[in-house]
Amino acid sequence: MSEIAQPAEGFSYSRAFFEDLVDAALAQARKLGATDAGAEASEGCGLSVSVRKGALENIEHNRDKSLGVTVYAGQRRGNASTSDFAPDAIERTVQAAYDIARFTAEDPAAGLPDEAGIAREYPELDLFHPWPVTADEATQIALACEHAAFATDPRITNSEGASVSAQQSHFFAAHTHGFRGGYASSRHTLSVAPIAGSGQHMQRDYWFSSMRNARDLAAPEAVGRYAAERALSRLNARKIPTTECPVLFESSLAAGLMGSFVQAVSGGALYRKSSFLTDSLGKPVFPEHIDLHEDPFIRGGKGSSPFDDEGVRVAARDVVFRGCVQGYFLSTYSARKLGMSTTGNAGGSHNLSLTSRLTRPGDDLTEMLRKLGTGLFVIELMGQGVNMVTGDYSRGACGFWVENGAIAYPVQEITIAGNLRQMFAGIRAVGADAYTYGAKTTGSILIDRMMVGGS
């Protein structure tokens, strides 16, 4: 094997070492008689620091490594992994995967992706920006963020703390259908959770900034102030009577609605018939003004990838066009179960953006509240009350009651309920206040009617 020399910044292992490691695993699988095999070597490392009320609470350094092996004996599949990179450990791991495959029932859908779909050339997407921040420097950033929250208003009386995290990883993967590839990536985060008020009238909120490049993070003072303002805005919240009304989802929460759609049209849910959107391909699910686009190739994007987890080519596409579903999210296995072709989504979706053809540049949050008129503006959801089989939706919520297009007062201890099929069809408007949460981008979303359970 190659030396572990000249690894990328902050790593212990080089790309060349990982290539040799993977090749050794594949060679051992062939030697045992496997019909096909795949392997992936990876390493991750990082620093996390947390503070609370002006004092350091925790410093954590993490470093992990892994070699995962998948072996096929015909249409029998076995998996095994190890964190030991010694030659004898690799042999034992491959043997374990092969033994599992030999004694596993045949699965007609099992197997590597077809060679025709393998990514053999792919772009560099600017995903790796190591942040050589020290524990002392990270502590000072977190303290500045929390201090800014406390300095915003004397009513900020407590804090759940502030944290800074700098994480990076790299991998190399290959399989016997011709794929060879890997890349490094990074993700850095700053967050704070201040508490406003006292006694029985305390309110908590939080805010964060998460980027691949630390230079793109929001200033710690800005994050602290905004989190404090959110907490302060929730003071003196009250209950409201049960009612049916329009509901506006803040943009950061609207991404969760997109996530529910993705889950409903993903291969596993579809072939198991455990989705309320089974057989929705080509059918209207959203109003005609709604589009949903996927683009894996956004440079520096949080959901960008030059290929999927199986080494299959990815492509930009319209998932929803004029309200109609144009494609599912399929891996090789789920596609075979459905009698379809993989969409290059093994491992999930890539940089989704939901837009409305009715949205105008001036449709900021103020304008979206005006469109809401009288109803509920939601800024926090609680619980996991989503039934993906039926689409029934019920979540605890906090937010603001809006009258005549203006916020009247904060509300708490309420429940919003509906059915995702009707909620998707009832999207009246999408704001121009676009926000990227993870790999999903959308503005605030206004739904025409939902049940709001209160006092």
C-alpha positions in Angstrom: 0.0 0.0 0.0 1.0 3.6 -0.6 2.5 5.6 2.3 0.1 7.7 4.4 2.1 10.7 3.2 0.9 14.1 2.2 -2.8 13.7 3.2 -5.1 16.7 2.6 -5.1 19.4 5.3 -6.2 18.1 8.6 -6.5 14.4 7.6 -4.4 11.4 8.6 -4.8 9.5 5.4 -4.1 10.4 1.8 -6.4 9.8 -1.2 -3.7 7.4 -2.6 -3.7 5.4 0.6 -7.5 5.0 0.4 -7.4 3.9 -3.2 -4.9 1.2 -2.3 -7.1 0.2 0.6 -10.2 -0.1 -1.5 -8.4 -2.0 -4.3 -7.0 -4.5 -1.7 -10.6 -5.1 -0.5 -11.9 -5.6 -4.0 -9.0 -8.0 -4.9 -9.7 -10.0 -1.8 -13.4 -10.3 -2.7 -12.6 -11.5 -6.2 -10.1 -14.0 -4.7 -12.9 -15.4 -2.6 -15.2 -15.9 -5.6 -17.5 -12.9 -5.3 -19.3 -12.1 -8.5 -19.3 -8.4 -7.7 -18.0 -6.1 -4.9 -17.8 -2.5 -3.8 -15.8 -0.8 -1.1 -15.5 2.7 0.4 -12.8 4.1 2.7 -13.5 7.3 4.6 -12.2 9.5 7.3 -13.7 12.4 9.2 -12.4 14.8 11.8 -13.4 18.0 13.5 -13.7 20.3 16.5 -16.8 21.3 18.5 -16.8 23.9 21.3 -19.8 25.0 23.4 -20.1 27.8 25.9 -22.9 28.8 28.3 -23.5 32.1 30.2 -20.0 33.3 29.4 -18.1 30.2 30.4 -16.6 27.4 28.4 -18.6 24.2 28.8 -17.2 21.6 26.4 -14.4 21.1 23.9 -14.6 18.0 21.7 -12.2 16.7 19.1 -13.5 13.9 16.9 -11.7 11.7 14.4 -13.1 8.5 12.8 -12.3 6.2 10.0 -14.0 3.3 8.3 -13.7 0.8 5.5 -17.1 -0.6 4.3 -17.3 -3.6 2.0 -20.3 -4.9 0.0 -19.9 -8.4 -1.6 -22.3 -10.1 -4.0 -22.6 -13.8 -4.6 -25.0 -13.8 -7.5 -28.0 -11.9 -6.2 -27.0 -12.5 -2.6 -25.5 -9.5 -0.8 -23.4 -9.1 2.3 -22.0 -6.1 4.1 -19.2 -5.6 6.7 -17.1 -2.8 7.9 -14.0 -2.1 10.0 -12.1 0.8 11.5 -8.8 -1.2 11.4 -6.9 -0.6 8.1 -4.3 -3.4 8.7 -4.1 -6.0 5.8 -5.3 -8.9 8.0 -8.3 -6.8 9.2 -9.2 -6.0 5.6 -9.1 -9.8 4.8 -11.3 -10.6 7.8 -13.8 -7.9 6.8 -14.1 -9.0 3.2 -14.5 -12.6 4.4 -17.3 -11.6 6.8 -19.1 -9.8 4.0 -18.7 -12.8 1.7 -20.0 -15.2 4.4 -23.0 -13.1 5.0 -23.7 -13.0 1.2 -23.4 -16.8 0.9 -26.0 -17.4 3.6 -28.4 -14.6 2.6 -31.6 -15.2 0.6 -31.5 -14.2 -3.1 -33.0 -10.8 -3.9 -33.8 -10.3 -7.6 -33.3 -6.5 -7.2 -29.8 -6.8 -5.5 -26.7 -5.9 -7.4 -24.5 -3.0 -8.4 -25.8 -0.3 -10.8 -25.6 -1.0 -14.5 -22.3 0.0 -16.0 -24.0 2.3 -18.5 -25.1 4.7 -15.7 -21.7 4.9 -13.9 -20.1 8.3 -13.5 -16.7 8.2 -15.2 -16.0 11.9 -15.5 -17.4 14.5 -13.1 -16.8 18.2 -12.1 -15.0 19.6 -9.1 -17.7 21.3 -7.0 -15.7 23.4 -4.4 -17.0 21.4 -1.5 -13.8 21.4 0.7 -12.8 24.4 2.8 -10.9 23.2 5.9 -11.1 25.6 8.8 -7.9 25.5 10.9 -9.7 27.1 13.9 -8.2 26.4 17.3 -10.2 25.5 20.4 -9.4 28.9 21.9 -10.5 30.7 18.7 -13.7 28.7 18.5 -14.4 29.5 22.1 -14.0 33.2 21.5 -16.4 33.1 18.5 -19.0 31.2 20.6 -18.6 33.7 23.5 -19.0 36.7 21.1 -22.2 35.1 19.7 -23.7 34.5 23.1 -22.6 37.9 24.5 -24.3 39.6 21.5 -27.6 37.8 22.5 -27.4 39.0 26.1 -26.5 42.5 25.0 -29.5 42.8 22.8 -32.0 43.4 25.6 -32.0 43.1 29.4 -35.0 40.7 29.1 -32.5 38.1 27.7 -32.0 36.5 31.1 -30.5 33.1 30.3 -29.1 30.9 27.6 -28.9 27.3 26.6 -25.5 28.2 25.2 -23.7 28.9 22.0 -21.5 26.4 19.9 -19.0 26.4 17.1 -18.3 23.3 15.0 -15.7 22.7 12.3 -16.1 19.4 10.5 -14.4 17.9 7.4 -14.2 14.5 5.8 -13.1 12.6 2.7 -13.6 9.3 1.0 -12.7 7.1 -1.9 -15.1 4.4 -3.3 -14.9 1.9 -6.1 -16.8 -1.2 -7.3 -16.5 -3.9 -10.0 -18.8 -2.2 -12.4 -16.2 0.4 -13.2 -16.8 3.2 -10.7 -13.8 4.9 -9.0 -14.2 8.3 -7.3 -14.2 10.3 -4.1 -13.8 13.8 -2.7 -13.3 15.9 0.4 -16.0 18.1 1.9 -16.5 20.4 4.9 -19.3 21.8 7.0 -18.9 24.5 9.7 -21.6 25.8 12.0 -22.2 28.5 14.6 -25.4 28.5 16.8 -26.9 30.1 19.9 -30.1 29.6 21.9 -31.0 32.5 24.2 -33.9 32.6 26.7 -36.0 35.7 27.3 -38.2 36.6 30.3 -38.3 35.0 33.7 -40.4 32.7 35.9 -43.5 31.3 34.1 -43.1 33.7 31.2 -39.8 32.5 29.7 -39.4 32.0 25.9 -36.5 30.3 24.1 -35.5 30.6 20.5 -32.3 30.0 18.5 -30.5 30.8 15.3 -27.5 29.4 13.5 -25.3 29.8 10.4 -23.9 26.7 8.6 -21.6 26.8 5.6 -19.0 24.8 3.8 -16.6 27.7 3.9 -16.1 29.4 7.3 -15.6 32.7 5.6 -19.2 32.6 4.5 -20.6 32.1 8.1 -22.7 35.0 9.4 -20.9 37.2 11.9 -21.3 35.8 15.5 -22.7 39.1 16.7 -25.4 39.0 14.0 -26.4 35.4 14.8 -26.6 36.3 18.5 -28.7 39.4 18.0 -31.2 37.7 15.6 -31.6 34.7 18.0 -32.3 37.2 20.9 -34.8 39.1 18.8 -36.6 35.9 17.9 -36.9 34.9 21.6 -38.0 38.4 22.6 -40.7 38.4 20.0 -42.3 35.4 21.6 -42.8 37.0 25.1 -46.4 37.2 26.4 -47.6 34.5 24.1 -51.1 33.3 24.5 -53.4 30.5 23.5 -56.1 31.0 20.8 -59.4 29.3 20.3 -59.6 26.3 18.0 -60.2 27.6 14.4 -59.7 26.9 10.7 -57.6 29.5 8.9 -54.7 30.1 6.5 -51.3 29.2 7.8 -48.0 30.7 6.7 -44.9 28.6 7.3 -41.6 30.5 8.0 -39.1 29.7 5.2 -36.9 27.6 7.5 -39.9 25.5 8.4 -41.2 25.4 4.8 -38.2 23.3 3.9 -39.6 20.6 6.2 -42.7 20.4 3.9 -40.4 19.8 1.0 -38.7 17.1 3.1 -42.1 15.3 3.5 -42.7 15.4 -0.2 -39.2 14.0 -0.9 -39.9 11.2 1.6 -43.3 10.4 0.0 -41.8 10.1 -3.5 -38.6 8.2 -2.5 -38.1 4.7 -3.7 -38.3 2.9 -0.4 -41.7 4.3 0.5 -43.0 3.8 -3.0 -42.1 0.1 -3.5 -43.3 -0.7 0.0 -46.6 1.0 -0.7 -46.1 3.1 2.4 -46.6 6.5 0.8 -49.7 8.6 0.2 -48.1 9.6 -3.1 -47.8 6.1 -4.6 -48.3 6.2 -8.4 -48.1 10.0 -8.5 -45.7 10.2 -11.5 -47.1 12.6 -14.1 -50.0 13.6 -11.8 -50.7 17.0 -10.2 -49.7 17.2 -6.6 -49.1 20.9 -6.2 -50.9 23.9 -7.8 -49.9 24.7 -11.4 -47.8 27.6 -10.3 -45.3 25.4 -8.3 -42.0 24.0 -9.6 -39.4 21.9 -7.8 -35.9 21.8 -9.3 -32.9 19.6 -8.3 -29.4 20.6 -9.2 -26.4 18.5 -7.9 -23.8 20.7 -9.5 -24.1 24.0 -7.5 -20.6 24.9 -6.6 -20.2 24.8 -2.8 -23.9 23.7 -2.4 -24.8 21.8 0.8 -26.4 19.1 -1.3 -24.0 19.1 -4.2 -22.3 15.9 -5.3 -20.7 14.8 -8.6 -22.2 11.3 -8.3 -24.6 9.5 -6.0 -23.7 7.0 -3.2 -23.5 4.2 -5.8 -21.3 6.1 -8.2 -24.2 6.7 -10.6 -24.3 9.9 -12.7 -26.4 12.7 -11.3 -28.2 15.4 -13.3 -30.1 18.6 -12.9 -33.8 18.0 -13.4 -37.3 19.2 -12.7 -38.9 17.0 -10.0 -42.1 19.0 -10.2 -43.1 21.1 -13.2 -46.3 23.2 -13.2 -47.5 21.2 -10.2 -47.1 17.8 -11.7 -44.6 15.2 -10.5 -41.9 14.6 -13.1 -39.7 12.1 -11.2 -39.1 10.1 -8.1 -36.0 9.8 -5.9 -34.6 6.3 -6.7 -31.5 4.3 -6.0 -30.6 1.3 -8.1 -32.3 -1.1 -5.7 -35.6 0.8 -5.3 -35.7 1.4 -9.1 -35.5 -2.3 -9.8 -38.2 -3.0 -7.2 -40.4 -0.5 -9.1 -39.4 -1.7 -12.6 -37.8 1.7 -13.3 -34.3 3.2 -13.7 -32.3 4.8 -10.9 -32.5 8.6 -10.8 -29.0 9.0 -9.2 -30.5 9.6 -5.7 -28.9 6.8 -3.7 -28.1 8.7 -0.6 -30.8 11.3 -1.0 -31.8 14.4 -2.9 -29.4 17.1 -4.2 -30.0 20.9 -3.8 -33.8 21.2 -4.1 -35.4 24.5 -4.8 -39.1 25.1 -4.6 -40.4 28.1 -6.5 -43.8 29.7 -7.5 -44.5 31.3 -10.9 -46.6 33.8 -9.0 -43.7 35.0 -6.7 -42.6 38.6 -7.3 -39.3 40.2 -6.1 -41.1 42.2 -3.6 -42.8 39.2 -1.9 -40.8 39.5 1.3 -42.1 38.3 4.7 -44.0 41.6 5.2 -45.8 41.0 1.9 -46.4 37.3 2.7 -48.1 38.4 6.0 -50.3 40.7 4.0 -51.3 37.8 1.7 -52.0 35.7 4.8 -54.5 38.4 6.0 -55.9 36.9 9.1 -54.4 33.6 10.2 -51.4 31.9 11.8 -47.7 32.5 11.1 -45.7 29.5 12.3 -42.1 29.8 13.4 -41.6 26.6 15.4 -42.9 23.0 15.1 -42.8 20.3 17.6 -43.3 16.5 17.5 -43.2 14.1 14.7 -46.9 13.8 13.8 -46.7 13.0 10.1 -48.2 9.8 8.8 -46.5 9.1 5.5 -49.0 6.3 4.6 -52.1 8.5 4.8 -50.5 12.0 4.6 -52.2 13.0 7.9 -50.3 15.9 9.5 -50.5 17.1 13.1 -47.7 19.1 14.8 -47.4 21.2 17.9 -46.6 24.8 16.9 -45.7 28.3 18.1 -45.9 31.5 16.2 -47.9 34.6 15.8 -51.6 35.4 15.2 -51.9 37.8 12.2 -54.8 40.2 11.7 -55.3 42.3 8.5 -51.8 41.4 7.3 -50.0 42.5 10.5 -48.7 40.5 13.5 -51.1 41.0 16.4 -49.5 38.8 19.2 -47.4 35.7 19.7 -49.2 32.4 20.3 -48.2 29.1 21.9 -49.5 25.7 22.9 -51.4 25.1 19.7 -51.6 22.3 17.2 -51.8 22.6 13.4 -53.4 19.7 11.5 -54.3 18.8 8.0 -53.4 16.3 5.3 -50.2 16.7 3.2 -52.0 16.0 0.0 -54.5 18.8 0.6 -51.7 21.0 2.1 -49.5 20.6 -1.1 -52.5 21.3 -3.3 -53.5 24.3 -1.2 -50.2 26.2 -1.5 -51.4 29.7 -2.3 -48.0 31.5 -2.4 -44.3 31.1 -1.9 -42.3 34.1 -0.7 -39.2 35.7 -2.2 -37.6 35.4 1.3 -35.7 32.3 0.1 -33.8 30.4 2.8 -31.6 27.3 2.4 -32.0 24.8 5.1 -29.7 21.9 4.6 -30.0 21.0 0.9 -33.4 22.6 0.4 -34.2 26.1 -0.6 -37.6 27.8 -0.4 -39.3 31.0 0.7 -42.1 31.1 3.2 -45.1 29.0 2.2 -48.7 30.1 2.5 -51.3 27.3 2.7 -54.9 28.3 2.2 -56.5 26.4 5.1 -55.5 24.2 8.1 -57.1 23.3 11.4 -55.5 25.1 14.4 -56.2 23.4 17.7 -56.1 25.8 20.7 -58.1 26.4 23.9 
